Amino acid sequence: MKAQAQQLQHDLAKIMRRFGRQCRGQSKVFVSLVRQTETQLLTNGSPVVGLARAAQAQVQSATHLAEEQRTRLVTQLTVALAAPAQITTQSRRLTQGKSLSQCKIVNAYDPTIAPICKGKSNCPTQFGRKPGIIAEPATGFIFAVQLPVGNPSDASYVVPLVDKVQTALAHVTTRPTPAIHSVAGDLALNDPTVRDILHSRGILTVGISRTVAPLSPSPSPEEIRQMLTEAGLTQKRTPHQVQLACAAGYSRPVVESIIASLLGRGAARLTYKGQRGALVQVGMAVLAHTAATVQRIHQDRLSKRAHKFRRLLRLKHHKTNEFKVSKN
Amino acid sequence: MRLLRHLQHWLTGHGLQIAVADFVPETHPIRQWADTFPWTALVAAVERSFAQRFPTPTARGRAPVATRVVLALELLKHELHCSDEQICSQLRTDLAVMYACGVTEVQADRAQGHFVLPEVLAQFRSRIDAALMEELLALQAAAAIEQGVVSPAHLVVDTFPSEQGSQRVNDAATLYKAKKKSSRSSPPSPSTARSGARR
């Protein structure tokens, strides 16, 4: 079986070498040549699955290996066996000239990575992940982070993020327990289903843009009454809370500053492997950023807007000299 | 030998004894940053999760490197933008890093090359899962709310792109860039040149 596997590897490498030679010096990639090579690779590489299955059966019956080692190898082979089916389906569609809609595989070793069609219009599409954050706009304190597999719509991040914040609020022991009054976001979050879910939880959505026009930061009393009636929250939320929600509406510069801080703490390029690794890296970057934000609040290094919000929300004003006692 | 290399030498060193908290100024950024974390809750959560998922079959053997130290190192790595090797090296020489890692007193030999090996940090990281990460974030947020530092009343949601690994420049990207460059450097059309001359 080892000889068979080596022969197969050699044949596949030979096909790829030939493809490289034919393209060299041409300054372009020939579509017909790509399709031709793809077909050859699929035909010649078909015994891979059979060999992997045989190897898996042998590993399971190998008594000289330790139980842990056997389990690890079987798991690795099971994961590897799932990959060819996905890759073959994608390759066959491409060789037939059909476009792929969603969930393209860009890395054979990690199918959770997806193309990021976001943020840049002047360069080739990057591939990676799209973390979502839920933060306090005044200070930039991040409450939770969401890192789904692939590249789903932005609206699908809202409910899981709100759930995570509510889980965090369950850890708070002080009374009264704080609640979420409003959620803001850009036009990508403008989804009626998301709005309905948030309204049913007593959360205002006036900060989520409906059009490209900027949100009004100070609506009239009539407009406030209309917003409360539309959301069906006349009993749950006060006009003052609506005013604050409008003032804390989506602002690109505010969000950009939070994202820039995260990118500076290593969230720009994920070097830890796999979905779990990416989650650990982004999570640690968020923890470090949040600690820096609390440090900034303690030192009173905040913008005028943040100061105003904190006053309206009746949050504590920390003095710099409160740092005298070590908390270690 | 492998176990000995992981030993926490600062507890048994013979060098000069230094009280870390007395040495690091209260205004030092790393000290202030480290003081914001609810360490007790975070360490308890990590230890609880590890004990459930990776139970120790026996109590024999040397005690592992403290969770407080490796957790702080992982966080400092992101805050100071270091590699595993760099942050482990800083722990040996930088008293502010020692303070952030919860080391109260240090008594190391000059010959001692390291306190924590980068491999230990990588091993610790490999044990963290999604549920634990979420719990750590929730605990930090809850601590800040309890202190009255922040309020979850009004929130904003957004996403940002994050590249995976070092993205190799492939043929398609090279050709795309080359095309853009050539279009920029192409000579102006006769009509544009004429209008420019009139000006």
Interface residues (C-beta under 8 A of the other chain):
Chain A: C23 S27 K28 V29 N107 D110 I113 I116 K118 G119 K120 C123 P124 Q126 F127 G128 R129 K130 P131 G132 I133 I134 A135 E136 P137 A138 T139 F141 I142 F143 A144 V145 D154 Y157 V158 L161 K164 V165 T167 A168 L169 H171 V172 T173 T174 P178 A179 I180 H181 S182 V183 A184 G185 D186 A188 L189 G207 Q241 L244 A245 A248 Y250 S251 V254 V255 I258 I259 L262 L263 G264 R265 G266 A267 A268 R269 L270 T271 Y272 R276 A278 L279 V280 Q281 V282 G283 M284 A285 V286 L287 A288 T290 A291 A292 V294 Q295 I297 H298 Q299 F309 L313 L315 K316 H318 F323 K324 S326 K327 N328
Chain B: A21 E26 T27 P29 Q32 W33 A34 D35 T36 F37 W39 E74 L75 L76 K77 H78 E79 H81 Y99 G102 T104 R125 I128 D129 A130 M133 E134 L136 L137 A138 L139 Q140 A141 A142 A144 I145 E146 Q147 G148 V149 V150 S151 P152 A153 H154 L155 V156 V157 D158 T159 F160 P161 S162 E163 Q164 G165 S166 Q167 D171 A172 A173 L175 Y176 A178
